[in-house]
Amino acid sequence: MSDCEYWDVYGVRNMRLNCSYVDLDACTDADIQEAIDIATEIVDWFTNDRFCEFEATYTFDGNCRCFLQFNPKVPYRLVTVDSVTDLSDNSAITGYENTGFGLDLCCGTGECNCAPLDKWPKGCNNIQVVGTWGHADTPARVRKALKLLILRELSSGSGASCGAACGGGPVPGNVKIIDWGDYKVTYQDTNSTEELLGVSTGDIRIDRLLKPYINHVDLFIDLSSK
């Protein structure tokens, strides 16, 4: 489950579309929470990121190099560091530079001579990094995508028991319509976004909202050979 709480039940019940409240009276709090959880998982999966700050502890393999790279194990940006520890002897490691996606003992100089330790001790899961990860703010486009995903889930997903209040539901064929009175979403199942990005939420408009925020850190060059 995600560490980010982009929406809560109260916030969803007070959602507005076209300046009007969405009628969710038939939806239970459990229905809404389930829709929030599903929408959050979809956004985290689609973007390969989390749009909040969260505390976490991760361990990495020491590589006997200057640069300790987080991905592919951890794709998230490291915002602040609380501590870095060599678990082989529980000693604190200092003198590194946090690049966001790794820790650099070269401090950007290209020479491993600016820190008390010149290379990361080689080992398996022997380097522990404790800190704050993610992003300080949730972009407006991401929040809008989450809103549409939540309402879509309540309308036609596993939370569709209250779908009459949320409106709509799928119609025959590959065209789907979700109707909230004066606001209607019509979308067509298509593979075009999936073919373009490799992933899709099933709604090309939501894909377009999220596309600028996809975390492509997995495509970064491996710097562990430094």
Stockholm file with secondary structure:
# STOCKHOLM 1.0

chainA/1-226         MSDCEYWDVYGVRNMRLNCSYVDLDACTDADIQEAIDIATEIVDWFTNDRFCEFEATYTFDGNCRCFLQFNPKVPYRLVTVDSVTDLSDNSAITGYENTGFGLDLCCGTGECNCAPLDKWPKGCNNIQVVGTWGHADTPARVRKALKLLILRELSSGSGASCGAACGGGPVPGNVKIIDWGDYKVTYQDTNSTEELLGVSTGDIRIDRLLKPYINHVDLFIDLSSK
#=GR chainA/1-226 SS CCSCCCCCHHHHHTCEETTEECCCTTSCHHHHHHHHHHHHHHHHHHHTSCSSEEEEEEEECCCSSSEEECTTTCCSCEEEEEEEEETTTTEECCSCEECSSEEETTTTSSSSCSSSCSSCCCCSSCEEEEEEEECSSCCHHHHHHHHHHHHHHHHHSTTGGGHHHHCCEECSSSEEEEECSSCEEEEECCSHHHHHHSCCCSCHHHHHHHGGGCCCGGGSCCCTTC
#=GC SS_cons         CCSCCCCCHHHHHTCEETTEECCCTTSCHHHHHHHHHHHHHHHHHHHTSCSSEEEEEEEECCCSSSEEECTTTCCSCEEEEEEEEETTTTEECCSCEECSSEEETTTTSSSSCSSSCSSCCCCSSCEEEEEEEECSSCCHHHHHHHHHHHHHHHHHSTTGGGHHHHCCEECSSSEEEEECSSCEEEEECCSHHHHHHSCCCSCHHHHHHHGGGCCCGGGSCCCTTC
//
